[in-house]
Amino acid sequence: MMKRISYPIFMAVLLLVIATSKSLAQNPIVRNQFSADPSARVFRGKVYVYPSHDINCGTNWFCMKDYHVFSSENLVDWKDHGVIVSQDDVPWVNTNANAMWAPDAIERNGTYYFYFPAIADSSSGFKGRKIGVATSKTPYGPFTPQVAPIKNVNGIDPNVFIDKDGQAYLYWAGGDIYVAKLKENMLELSSEPKVIANLPEKGLKEGPYMFERDGHYYLTYPHVAHKTEQLEYAMSDSPMGPFNVTGVIMDESPECWTNHHSIINYKGQWYLFYHHNDYSPDFDKNRSVRVDSLFFNKDGTIQKVTPTLRGVGLTDANQEIQIDRYSKISDEGTFTAFLDTSNTFKGWKTIFNNKNAWIQYNAIDFGTQNVKSVSAKALSKTGSMLEIHLDNPDGPLVAQIDVPKTNKWSTIKVPVSGMKFGVHNLVVSSADDTHSEVDWVRFE
């Protein structure tokens, strides 16, 4: 029998874990747990991401019991605020279903509304897939769930949009994609649900996300046009349509059957939040949130986003730079692998096998102070020589790292020369044909 931990001790431990949990700049952005279906919102000058939370339940299907929220001011350092809603906290939810799928959040008049789908417990008086709401006075909770789901809504993947005139709309999926107006209280519909017409008839459509830009209304959604979900969008001059299917935001991935997303403007740049199965390549029901920059054409159409490992934001040169989240890689002689296949959250390593094999990591901020040294956590069973270049593989050579012959990881620190201030790309390359592995690089 497990010993019961007192509430004060439990909370102290929980707060310590939350306070020390940070995710790094690269994709995926949540690096201590599985996460999916990210709803990104800008509240109080920060970005808050409300994802679903994949866990292993010993089945071959999705298992999701609660929700966390993560925040960042720079899209580089992410803070885990812990669980904000659990299926155990919602009176109408079937807690055996483990179906707390894609959520959303919005703020109105100082109250934060968190929308989530779940399967109802028949004993609660509700049936099937419903959408509930929890409220809070802060974007990170605590959130208090309503005692009942939203009336006249049956489906999954809620999304809320408040137009410039103050009218709020609820979008959701359930075979088709639906929309209805919300009352001022954000808890009830003020119009009958309406199927959004003119979307593709064949293939699963789900996960709607609405946003407005320059008078254009963008209905974005995952769609199985071929074998797996690609992210598509339709445009209109009204939040309720009619919509015209316009294009693809992100192509389908052969590795991960689902994709789910949100799109925000933060400090003048648009971003696409989405997910992939980075930490679980053999089981795509355990996914991880990513972010990449998004751009528009002059006519308002969206440029297709190519998913990256590097992600967005500047990396401080004084941090451990995870070069395995690369921007570019040589055609031969370089590849990445998990540090520990039994615990993939430990991350990846970069492996070099050939002379002149290289890996490039973009956008490192070297600041305005003199950089004196570089350290690398590396190993080589035969001994090897690594080179550090700036900007590109043929760029200035600023350091050589002599990796000693060892079967264990070691941190090697060497001086640098010819360094430049400001933002530069980093290239790590192999100077010989020996086998070497690198976990991270850091400048001081």
C-alpha positions in Angstrom: 0.0 0.0 0.0 1.3 3.5 -0.9 1.8 5.9 2.0 -0.4 9.0 1.8 1.7 12.2 1.4 0.4 15.1 3.4 -1.0 17.9 1.3 1.5 20.6 2.4 4.5 18.3 1.6 2.9 17.3 -1.7 2.3 21.0 -2.7 5.9 21.9 -1.7 7.3 19.2 -3.9 4.9 20.1 -6.8 5.9 23.7 -6.7 9.6 22.8 -6.7 9.1 20.6 -9.8 7.1 23.3 -11.6 9.6 26.1 -10.7 12.5 24.0 -12.0 10.8 22.7 -15.1 11.9 24.6 -18.2 11.8 23.5 -21.8 14.5 24.6 -24.2 14.3 26.6 -27.4 14.3 23.8 -29.9 11.5 21.5 -31.2 9.7 20.0 -29.4 9.2 22.8 -27.0 7.7 20.6 -24.2 10.5 18.3 -23.3 9.5 16.6 -20.0 6.3 15.0 -21.0 4.2 14.1 -24.0 2.0 17.0 -25.3 -0.3 17.5 -28.3 -3.0 19.6 -29.9 -1.5 22.9 -28.8 -3.8 25.9 -28.3 -1.5 29.0 -28.1 -2.8 32.3 -26.8 -1.2 35.6 -26.0 -2.2 36.7 -22.5 -0.6 39.5 -20.4 2.3 39.9 -22.8 3.2 36.2 -22.7 2.4 33.2 -24.8 0.5 30.5 -23.1 0.2 27.0 -24.7 -2.7 24.8 -23.6 -2.0 21.3 -25.0 -3.6 17.9 -24.4 -1.4 15.5 -22.4 -0.7 12.1 -23.9 0.3 9.4 -21.4 0.9 5.6 -21.6 -2.0 3.5 -20.4 -0.9 0.2 -21.8 -3.2 0.4 -24.8 -2.7 1.1 -28.5 -5.0 4.2 -28.4 -4.8 7.8 -27.2 -4.9 8.1 -23.4 -5.4 11.6 -21.9 -6.5 12.4 -18.4 -5.6 16.0 -17.6 -4.2 19.3 -19.0 -1.1 21.4 -18.2 -0.4 24.9 -19.4 3.0 26.3 -20.4 4.1 29.9 -20.7 7.0 31.8 -22.3 8.0 35.4 -22.9 10.6 34.6 -25.6 9.4 31.3 -27.1 12.6 29.8 -25.9 12.2 29.2 -22.2 8.9 27.5 -21.3 7.5 27.1 -17.8 5.2 24.3 -16.9 2.5 25.6 -14.6 1.3 22.1 -13.8 -2.1 20.5 -14.1 -4.9 23.0 -14.5 -7.9 20.5 -15.1 -8.1 16.8 -14.5 -10.9 14.5 -15.6 -11.2 13.6 -11.9 -12.3 17.2 -11.2 -15.2 17.3 -13.7 -18.4 15.8 -12.3 -20.0 14.8 -15.6 -16.9 13.2 -17.2 -16.5 9.4 -17.6 -13.1 9.0 -15.9 -12.6 5.5 -17.5 -12.6 7.0 -21.0 -9.3 9.0 -20.6 -10.4 11.2 -23.5 -9.5 14.7 -22.5 -8.6 15.7 -26.1 -7.7 18.9 -27.8 -8.6 22.0 -25.7 -8.7 25.8 -26.1 -8.6 28.9 -24.0 -9.7 32.6 -24.3 -10.0 35.6 -22.0 -13.0 37.9 -21.6 -13.6 40.7 -19.1 -10.8 39.5 -16.8 -11.9 35.9 -16.8 -10.1 33.0 -18.5 -12.2 30.3 -20.1 -10.8 26.9 -20.7 -12.7 24.7 -23.2 -12.2 20.9 -23.3 -13.8 17.9 -24.8 -14.6 14.7 -22.9 -16.9 11.7 -22.9 -19.8 12.0 -20.5 -20.6 9.5 -17.8 -24.1 8.3 -18.6 -25.0 8.5 -14.9 -24.5 12.3 -15.0 -27.5 12.8 -17.3 -25.3 13.5 -20.3 -24.3 11.2 -23.2 -21.5 11.0 -25.7 -18.8 13.5 -26.5 -19.4 16.9 -24.9 -17.5 20.1 -24.4 -17.0 21.6 -21.0 -15.7 24.9 -19.7 -13.5 25.8 -16.7 -12.9 29.3 -15.5 -10.1 31.2 -13.7 -8.9 34.7 -12.9 -5.4 33.9 -14.2 -4.3 32.2 -17.4 -2.5 29.5 -15.4 -5.3 28.7 -13.0 -6.5 27.3 -10.7 -9.4 26.6 -13.1 -12.9 25.6 -11.8 -14.9 23.4 -14.1 -18.6 24.1 -14.7 -20.9 21.4 -13.3 -22.4 20.7 -16.8 -21.1 20.8 -20.4 -22.3 23.3 -22.9 -25.8 22.6 -24.0 -26.5 21.6 -27.6 -22.9 20.9 -28.4 -21.8 17.3 -29.3 -18.3 16.8 -30.5 -14.6 17.4 -29.9 -11.8 19.9 -30.4 -13.4 23.2 -29.2 -12.1 26.5 -30.5 -13.3 30.0 -29.5 -12.9 33.2 -31.4 -13.9 36.7 -30.4 -14.5 39.0 -33.3 -13.6 42.7 -33.3 -17.3 43.6 -32.6 -17.2 41.6 -29.4 -19.2 38.6 -30.7 -17.8 35.3 -29.6 -18.0 32.1 -31.6 -17.5 28.4 -30.8 -16.1 26.0 -33.4 -15.9 22.3 -32.9 -15.6 19.0 -34.8 -17.9 16.0 -35.0 -17.9 14.4 -38.5 -18.3 18.0 -39.9 -17.0 21.2 -38.5 -19.6 23.3 -36.7 -19.9 26.9 -35.5 -22.3 28.7 -33.2 -22.4 32.1 -31.5 -21.7 32.3 -27.8 -23.5 34.4 -25.3 -21.7 37.1 -23.4 -21.2 34.7 -20.5 -19.1 32.4 -22.8 -20.9 29.4 -21.3 -24.0 29.1 -23.5 -24.8 29.2 -27.2 -26.8 32.1 -28.5 -27.5 30.5 -31.9 -28.2 27.0 -33.3 -25.1 25.0 -34.4 -24.3 25.4 -38.1 -22.3 23.0 -40.3 -19.6 24.9 -42.1 -20.2 24.2 -45.8 -17.9 24.0 -48.7 -15.1 22.1 -46.9 -13.7 18.9 -48.3 -16.4 16.1 -48.2 -14.0 13.1 -48.1 -11.5 12.4 -45.4 -11.6 13.2 -41.6 -11.8 16.9 -40.7 -11.2 18.0 -37.1 -9.4 20.5 -34.9 -10.8 23.8 -36.2 -8.9 27.0 -35.3 -10.1 30.4 -36.4 -8.2 33.7 -36.6 -8.6 37.0 -38.4 -6.0 39.1 -40.2 -6.5 42.3 -42.2 -10.2 41.6 -42.6 -9.7 38.0 -43.7 -11.1 35.2 -41.6 -9.1 32.0 -41.7 -10.7 28.7 -40.7 -7.8 26.2 -40.3 -8.2 22.5 -39.7 -6.4 19.1 -40.0 -7.7 17.0 -42.9 -6.9 13.5 -44.0 -6.7 14.3 -47.7 -4.6 11.2 -48.5 -3.2 9.0 -45.7 -2.5 11.2 -42.7 -3.6 14.6 -41.5 -2.3 17.7 -43.3 -3.1 21.2 -42.1 -5.4 23.1 -44.4 -7.2 26.5 -44.4 -10.3 28.2 -45.9 -10.9 31.9 -46.1 -14.0 34.1 -45.7 -15.0 37.7 -45.0 -17.2 36.5 -42.1 -16.4 34.2 -39.1 -19.4 32.0 -40.0 -18.7 31.8 -43.7 -19.2 31.0 -46.5 -15.6 29.8 -46.7 -13.5 29.0 -49.7 -10.9 26.2 -49.3 -7.6 28.0 -50.1 -4.6 25.9 -49.4 -2.3 23.7 -47.3 -0.5 25.1 -44.3 1.6 22.0 -43.6 2.0 18.8 -45.5 1.1 15.4 -44.0 3.8 13.5 -42.2 4.3 9.7 -42.7 5.5 9.3 -39.1 2.6 10.8 -37.2 -1.1 10.2 -38.3 -2.5 13.2 -36.5 -1.6 16.9 -36.5 -3.3 19.7 -34.6 -2.4 23.3 -34.4 -3.0 27.0 -33.5 -1.8 30.2 -35.1 -0.9 33.4 -33.2 0.7 36.8 -33.8 3.3 37.6 -31.1 5.4 40.7 -31.1 4.8 41.2 -34.8 5.6 37.7 -36.0 3.1 34.9 -36.8 3.7 31.4 -35.5 2.3 28.0 -36.1 2.0 25.6 -33.1 1.5 22.0 -34.0 2.6 18.5 -32.9 4.7 15.5 -34.0 5.8 12.2 -32.4 9.4 13.3 -31.7 9.8 11.4 -28.5 7.8 8.4 -29.6 8.8 7.4 -33.1 7.2 4.0 -32.9 3.9 5.0 -31.3 2.3 8.1 -32.7 -0.3 8.3 -30.0 2.4 9.9 -27.8 3.1 13.3 -29.4 5.0 16.5 -28.7 4.3 20.2 -29.4 6.4 22.1 -31.9 6.4 25.7 -33.1 7.7 27.3 -36.3 7.3 30.7 -37.9 4.5 31.4 -40.4 4.4 33.9 -43.2 1.7 35.4 -45.5 1.8 36.3 -49.1 0.7 39.9 -50.2 -2.8 38.6 -51.2 -3.3 37.2 -47.6 -2.8 33.6 -48.5 -0.6 31.6 -46.2 2.9 30.3 -47.2 3.3 26.6 -46.5 5.3 25.9 -43.3 8.1 23.4 -43.5 8.5 21.7 -40.0 11.9 22.1 -38.4 13.8 20.6 -35.5 15.4 24.0 -34.8 12.1 25.8 -34.0 12.1 29.5 -33.3 13.9 32.1 -31.1 17.5 32.9 -30.3 19.6 30.6 -28.3 21.9 32.1 -25.7 25.5 31.1 -26.4 26.0 30.5 -22.7 23.3 27.8 -22.6 23.8 24.1 -23.5 23.2 24.2 -27.3 21.5 21.0 -28.4 23.0 20.8 -31.9 20.9 17.7 -32.6 18.0 20.1 -33.1 19.8 21.2 -36.3 19.0 23.6 -39.0 21.1 21.9 -41.7 23.1 18.7 -41.8 25.7 17.2 -44.2 24.5 14.7 -46.8 26.7 12.0 -45.4 28.5 11.1 -42.2 26.3 12.8 -39.6 23.1 11.6 -38.0 21.2 11.9 -34.7 20.0 9.3 -32.2 18.4 9.2 -28.7 20.8 9.4 -25.8 18.8 6.7 -24.1 16.1 4.7 -25.9 14.6 3.6 -22.6 14.0 7.3 -21.6 13.7 9.4 -24.7 13.0 12.6 -22.7 16.8 12.7 -22.1 17.0 13.9 -25.7 19.3 13.3 -28.6 23.0 13.2 -29.5 24.8 14.0 -32.8 27.1 11.3 -34.3 29.9 11.9 -36.7 31.5 9.1 -38.8 33.3 10.8 -41.6 35.8 13.6 -42.1 34.1 16.9 -43.0 30.7 15.7 -41.8 28.9 18.6 -40.2 25.8 19.8 -38.5 24.6 23.4 -38.4 22.5 25.1 -35.7 21.2 28.6 -36.5 20.6 31.8 -34.6 22.8 31.8 -31.5 23.2 35.0 -29.7 26.8 35.6 -28.7 26.0 39.0 -27.2 28.5 41.8 -26.8 30.9 40.3 -24.3 34.1 38.5 -25.3 33.7 34.8 -25.7 36.8 33.1 -24.3 36.1 29.3 -24.5 33.8 26.6 -25.7 32.9 23.4 -24.0 31.4 20.2 -25.6 30.0 17.1 -23.9 31.4 14.4 -26.2 32.8 10.9 -26.4 34.9 8.9 -28.8 36.1 5.3 -28.3 39.0 6.0 -30.6 39.7 9.7 -30.0 38.7 12.4 -32.5 39.0 16.0 -33.5 36.0 18.3 -33.8 36.0 21.8 -35.3 33.8 24.8 -34.5 32.9 27.1 -37.3 30.7 30.2 -37.4 27.9 31.0 -39.9 28.3 28.0 -42.3 30.5 24.9 -42.9 33.1 27.0 -44.7 32.9 29.9 -42.2 35.6 31.0 -39.8 37.2 28.3 -37.7 37.1 29.5 -34.1 38.0 26.3 -32.1 39.3 22.8 -32.3 38.2 20.2 -29.7 40.4 17.2 -29.1 38.1 14.5 -27.8 40.0 11.9 -25.8 39.7 8.2 -26.3 37.0 7.1 -23.8 33.9 5.1 -23.5 32.3 7.7 -21.2 30.9 11.2 -21.8 33.3 13.9 -20.8 33.2 17.7 -21.0 36.1 19.2 -23.0 36.8 22.9 -22.7 39.1 24.7 -25.1 39.9 28.4 -25.9 38.3 30.1 -28.9 39.8 32.7 -31.2 38.4 35.0 -33.9 34.9 35.1 -32.3 32.4 37.7 -33.4 29.7 39.5 -31.5 26.0 39.3 -32.3 23.9 36.5 -33.8 25.6 33.8 -35.8 25.0 30.2 -36.9 27.1 27.4 -35.3 28.6 24.6 -37.3 30.2 21.5 -35.6 32.2 19.3 -37.9 34.5 16.3 -37.8 38.2 16.8 -38.7 38.9 13.1 -39.2 37.2 9.8 -40.1 36.8 8.5 -36.6 33.5 8.0 -34.7 32.5 10.7 -32.3 29.4 11.7 -30.4 28.3 15.1 -29.1 25.5 15.9 -26.6 25.8 19.7 -26.4 28.0 22.7 -27.0 28.3 25.8 -24.7 30.3 29.0 -24.9 31.7 31.0 -22.0 
